[in-house]
Amino acid sequence: MGTANLPLKNLLRRPGRTAALVLLTALLAASVFGGSVVVGSLRRGLESLEARLGADIIVMPAEAESKVSFKNMLLQGTTGAFYMDASVLDAVRGAQGVELAAPQTFLASLKADCCAIKVQIIGIDPDADFTVKPWIDERYARDLGDMEVAVGCKVTAGVGETLKIYEQYTHVVAKLAETGTGLDTAVYCNMDTMQKLLAAAEEKGVSHRISSGSDVISAVYVKVRDGFDVGQVNNWLNGHIRKVTAVRARSMFTDVSDSLSGIARAARALIGAVWALALAILLVAFAMMIHERRREFAVLRLLGVSRRGLRGEILAETALCGLAGALIGVGVAALGVFPFTTLIETKLGLPYLTPNAGTLLRLAVGTVISTLLIGLLAGAWAAARLSRTDPGTTLREGA
């Protein structure tokens, strides 16, 4: 007797039962795929931030943290500005163990100046910079010229457009690659352009002057020479340069890394719990299905279908439900995660960078396979129970 078409017919004959099994496996697949994407995006965002930062130490004015959180500027795109005397740069460069020292100057735009939101404007020295310039070089082969700017991927202005900042017209020459951090909402220019923007901001009442009245910078990014201890260099800078705070870049994100580890552990625990719950429910569901259909299976046995054939039918039904549920679950998770990446990043307050297409495809395939396997495990258990049942006894019990 041919049974090749029985699995599909049986599933269609009981749409309620089939829908319940598909829904359960879809829930499992959605939790695995969605959780993996979110955790992977957070981890990739932190790695991207560390790579873009590129510095061992950041030197800032002593009062910087009381004005604005520098960490939040990097993580969430919070705007702000603080200043110190530009002579700090020479003092930092003269410190033993310092290989490179690059200044940056910050300025926050007014909302009406360019975008729907305020943006952070960052002035860099192309001759000294080793953090931002390599990132800009990926999209723009020349140094930023006078009144030229490079913008993060979330700034609305595109290449070739004009960006008005404090009534000054700048030209967008590059749109930078996504980092999943606050750097994606920043605007970058050279120091000459920054001086013009600072003067224009001054005319609008946004002051950057400090008591000395000299040139100002906001931060110095430091790369420590090989063979020198970063902690010792950091301590020397704090102890010998007045009115500044030197912070180890990696320590700035220790709590971020700890938060990420906590989220990853919670996600793994949740996925594990869903797996265990799904397996338990599937085992119960298949046990009930076997009990409900025991007379049907007994008749098939008496008509000549072997135990192996019946086991194959059950596993085929399981595979069809599992595959349908896995594909639906992955699709639902994708619709629930990908359109809301900005919201997820904002709510978590952590860098968030979605994995590339290849990684996402591997995650999706892995999720489908693992979901299918757990369904087949439950189906195999049910099939093993069925094989121990005598068809004659089953039919007499139902008489």
N, C-alpha and C positions, 0 to 999 in steps of 0.2 A: 504493500500500500504506500503510495507516495505521500510524504508529509512535508514536502519542500515549501508549500504555500500555507501550511497550517499556522505558523507563528504570526504572520501578518493578519490572517483572518481572525485568529483568536484575539489579537489586540484590538482590531476594529469592531469585533462583536461586543466587547466590553469597554466602551469608550471612557466610562467613569473611572474604572480601575486603571486603565492605561494612562489616563490623564494624571491620576494621583502619583503613579510611579515616575512619570516624566517630570512632574512638578518637583518631586523630591530630589531627583538627580540634578535638576536644573538649579535648585537651591544650593546643592553641594558645589556644583561647578561655578556658580556665580560667586560664592564666598571664597573659593580657592583662587579664581582668576582675579577678582576684584581686589582681594587682600594682597595678592602678590604684586599687582600693578602699583598699588598705593605705596607699599613698603619699598619696592624697587625704585619708584619715582623719588621718594624721599632720600634714599641712599644715593641715588645718582645726583640729586640736587646738591647734597652736601659735598660730594666729591667734586662737582663742578665749581662750587664756591671756593673750595680749597685750592683748586687748580687755577682759578682766575685771580685769586688773591695773590698768590705767588710770592708772598713775603714771609719772613720769619718773625719780624717785629714791626709794629706800627707805633710811631711816636705821634702823640696828639697833645693839645693844650691840657693842662692839669684840670681845667674846669669843663672839659668837653662833655663828659658823661652827665654833668648836671644840666647841660643845655639840650642835648639830644643823644639818644642811644646810638652809638656808632654801629653796634651789632645789628640793631633794627634797620639802620640805613642799608646794610648789606643784605639782610635776610628778607625784609618786607618792603623795601623801597621807601621807608619813612624819609621825609625831606628834613634838612637842617643844615646849619653852618656854624662853625667855630673857627677861630683864627689865632695864630701865634706869629711872632716875629720871624721873618724869613731867614734871619741869621741862624736859627736853630738848625737849618739844613747843613751849614758848614760845620757846626759843632758835631752833628751826627756823623758826617763824613769823616771827621777827624778822629773818631773813636776807634780804638784798636779792635780788630775783628770784623769791622764793617766792610763788606766787599762792594755793595751797591746801596745807594740811598737816593730815592726818587720822591720829589714833592708832589702833593696834590692840593688843589684849592677848591673849596666847596661853595656853592651858591644855590639857594632854593628859588625856583621861579615863582612868580605869581600865577594863580590859576588861569587868569585871562590872557597870559602872555603867549601861550602856545597850545595848550592841551586841555582836555576835559578834566585832568587832574594836575596837581602840582608835580613838577619833576625836579630831580636833583641834577644840578649842572656841576660837572667835575672838570677842572682844568689840570692838564698834565704837561710835563716837560718831555717832548718827544725824544730829546737827546739823552735823557736820563731814565725815562720810565721803562720798567721791566715787567709791569703787571698788566696794564691796560693795552699798551701798544701792540704786543703780540696778538692780542685778541682783535684789535682794529686791523692789523696787517692781513688777517684772514679775509677781509672784505674790501680793503682799500690799500693799494700798493704804496701810496705816498704818505708823507707826514701831513697831518692836518694843517692846512694853511690858515691865513688870516680870515676870521669869521666863517670858517668851515667847522662843521660838527659831525660827529658820529653819534647815532642814537641807538638805544636798546630796542629789542624787538617789540616791546609793548608800547613804545612811543608812537603815536598815530602818524606822525610825519614820515613820508617815504623819501627815498633817494631822489635828488633833483628838486625837492620842494624847499620852500623857504620857511624858516622857523623864527618867529618874532619873540625875542626875550628882552624884557625891559626896554621895549621900543627899538631894539637893535635887531637888524635882520641878518640871520645866519643862514648858511646854505648846507643842507643835509647831503653829505657825500658818501655815507655808509650806514647801513642798517646791520647791526651786529647779531651774531648767532645767539640763540636762546641759552640762558644759563639756569633758569628756574629760580632765580634769586631777585633781590631788589635791584641788582645791576641792570635788569632788563627794562627798568623805567628811567634810567639815567641818560643824560646827554653829556658828551665828551667834547672838549675843545682844547686848543693849546693855551699856553699861559698868556700870550699877547691878547688873544680873544677874551680870556677870562678877565684881564685888567680892564678892558673896555666894558665888559658886562658889569663888573664891580662898580665902575664909575657911573654907569647908567642906573644901577640899583641905588647907588648913593643919592642920585637926584630924585629918586622916588621915595626916599626916606628909609631905605633898607641899608643900614650902616654896617660896614665891615671893619671900621677903624679900631685900632687898639691904642693904648696910651702913648706908645712911642711914636705913632704916626708913620712908621716905616712900612715897607712892603710886607705883605702877610702871606702865609700859607696855612693850610688846615691840617695837614698830616704829612709825615715822612714815612715811606715804606722802605724797610731795611732788609737786605739779604746778607746773612752772616757768612763770612769766609769759611771755607772748609777747614776743619781742624779746630775751630773755636766753638765753645759751648754757647748755645743760644741764650740760656738762662743767665750766664755770667755777663754776656754783652748787654742783655736787657737790664740787669741790675746796675751795671756801670752807667748806662744812659739815664736811668732814674736817679742815680746818686750824684751825677756830675753836671747835668743840664737842668737849669732852673725852670720852674713853671711849666714843666711838661710831664706827661705820663707815657711811659713806654710799656706796651702790652705785647706779650707773645701772641702771635696770630692764632696759633693752634689752640691755646688755652681759652681764647675768646669764644670758641665754639665747642668747648667741652660739654657744656650743658645741653647744647643742641644735639651733639652726638649721643649723650645720655638719653635725651628725649626720644631720639630716633631708635635707640636700642630698646627703650621701653615700649614704643609703638610696635616695633618688630616682634617683641616677645608676646605682646597682647594679641597681635594679628595671628601669630603662629598658634597660640593657645586657642583662639577662636576657631581657626580653621581645623585644628585637631578635634575640638569639641563637636564641630559640625560634622566632621568625618565620622566620629564615633556614633553620634546621634543618627546620622544618615544610615550607617551600617546596621545599627540596631533596628531602626524602623524598617529598613529593607528586608532584614531577616524575618521580622514579624509579618510584614506584608506578603512575602513569598510563602511563609508558612500558612497564612490564611488562604492564599490563593491555591496552594496545593490541597489544603483541606476542602475548599469549596469545589475544586475541580477533580476530586479523587475519582468519582464515578466516570467522568469523561476520560481520564487517563486509563482507568481500568478497562473500559470498552476498547480503547485503542490497543491496549496490550493483547486483549482477546482476539482482536482483528489482525494481529500479527506484527504490530509495531514493537520493536525490541526495546529493552531498557535503555540501551544506548541511544536509540532513536528518540525516545521521550526526553532523555537528558539533553539531547541536542536541540529539541524543540524549546525546552525551557530556557536554555542558554541563548538561543536565537531571539526569543522574546525579550529576554533581559538585555541583550546587546542592542536591539532596536530601541527599547525604551531608554537605555543608558546613552546611546549615541544622540538620540533626539533631545534628551534632557541636557546633555553636556553642551550641545551646540546652542540650545536656547539660553542656557545659563551664561555661557561666555558672551553671547550677544547682549543679553540684558545687563551684565556687568559692564560691558564696554559702553553701552548707552548711559549707564549710571555714573561712570567715572570720567570718560574722556571729555564730554562737554562741560564738565564742572571743575576742571583742573585749577582754575584761578580761585574758585570758591574754596576748594579743598586746601590750597596753599594758604589762603587768608585765614581760614578757621584754625589750621594747625600752627600757623606762624612759623613754618619751617620751609627751607628751600625745597622746591618740588620741580623735578624735570622728568617728563615722561620718557620711558625707554624708547629706543629706536624701533623701527618696524620689525627688524629681524628678531630682536629680543621679545617683542610682543607676540610675534608669530610662534616662537618657541614656547612661550608661556601658555598660549592658547592651545597648542597641540598637546603639551604636557598635561594641561588641565583636562582636555577631552579624554586622553588615554587613561589618566588616573581615575577619572570618574567612571569610565567604562569598566575598568578593572574592579573597582569596588562593587559595581553592580553585578558583574560576572561572579564575584566571590559569593555574594548573597544568593545568586541564582544557582551556583554549583552546590551550595549547602542545601537548598531546597530540592535540587535534583537528586542528591544523595539520599535524602529522606524518602523521596518517592521510590527510589530503586529498591528499598527494603520492604515495600508494601506489596502484598499478594493481591492481584486483581480479583480473583474469585472471592476472597474474603470481603473485599471492599464492596463488591456487587451484592453479596448476601446480606451485608449490614444495611444496605440501602433498600432492601426488598420489603 
